[in-house]
């Protein structure tokens, strides 16, 4: 397996930057989705680092496949970001309205903070 750890981590950082820009423009649901993507790609960097190939989008599922001790604060952030994968994007998740109607600044800030914690934790393991 070719090491793509750095590539996954770089893209994770770009997703985080996108989340931050979306937050600045009040696109809170997009910031939450991009935060989830940032966390997912950071975990995929870790999978690559350990030479594991796992398909999926759930951060919790992906990290379990590695089998390493995950700090509670990181695991809680993974659980939080997993909840953003679908409802932040699809109107039919809700009885009425669009995701934009259900997300706010607090949600966005929390997701961005979680993505940053996950990226920092992964970076500390792979560098």
N, C-alpha and C positions, 0 to 999 in steps of 0.2 A: 504494500500500500504506500503510495506516494504521500509524503507529509504535506498537508495543506492547512496545517494548524494556523499558521500566520495569516493565510488568506481568509479563513473563516473568522478569525479574530478581527482582522481589518474591516471585513464587511459588517461584522457586529457593531463596531464603532461607528460606521456610517449609518447604520439603522438607528443607533442612539442619537446621532446628530440630527437625523431626520425627525425623530421623536421630539427633540428639543425645539426644532424649527416649527413643527406642527403645533406644539404647545404655545409658542410665542404668538402664533396667529389664531389661537383659539380653536384649533381643530383637535379637540381633546380626544375624541374617539380614535383619530388617526395616530395621535401621540401614543395612546395605549397600545394600539396594534403594532406600531413600529418598535415600541419597547419590548413587546413579546418577541418580535422578530430578532431584536438585538440579543435578548436572552437566549433564544433558541440557537442562534448562530454561535454564540459563545460556548454553549454546551456542545454543539457539534464540533467546535474547535477542540474541545477536551476529548471528545470521542475519537477524533482523528489522532490526537496526541497519543492516546492509548491503543491505537490501531484497531478500533472497533467500528464496525459498520452497522448502524441501526437506522431503520426508517421510522419516521414519525415526527410529530410536531409538539408533543407534550414534553415540556422540560422535565417534569417529574419522572415520566417514563424513561426519557433518554438518560437522565443521570443515574437511574437505578441500573441501567444496562452496564454502566461502568463499574459499579460496585465499590465506590470509594466513599469514605465518610464525608458527608456534606454537612456543613454547619447549619444549625437550625435557622439562622437568619437568612441564609441563602435558600434553603428549602422552602421557607415561607414565601420568599419572593418568587420562586419558581411556581408555587401554587397560585399566587396572585396573578402572575403573567399568563399562566395556562387559562385562566378564566377570561382572558381578553381575546383569545384567538378567533372566536366566531362572533360573539355579540358586538364586538367593536366594528364589524364590517357589514353585517347583513340585517336589513330592515325586518325580514320575516321572523327574526328571533323574538320580536316584540309584537304585542297585540295591535299596537298602533304606533305610528311615528317611525323615525329612523334612528340609527345609533347616535347621531348628533344630538338628539333630544335627551339622551340618557347619560351622557358623559359630561364631566365638569372639570374645572381646574384642579381640584383636589385629586380626582382620579388620575389625571394626567401626571401630576407631580409624583404621586405614589408609584406609578408604573415606571416613570423615568428613573426614580431613585432605586427601584428594584433592579432594573436593567443594569444600572451602573454597579450595584453591589455584585451582581452575578459576573459581569465582565471583569471587575477587579479581582474577584476570587479566582476566576479561571486564569487570568493573566499571571497571578501569583503562583499558580501550579505549573504553568507551561514555560515560564521564562526564568 
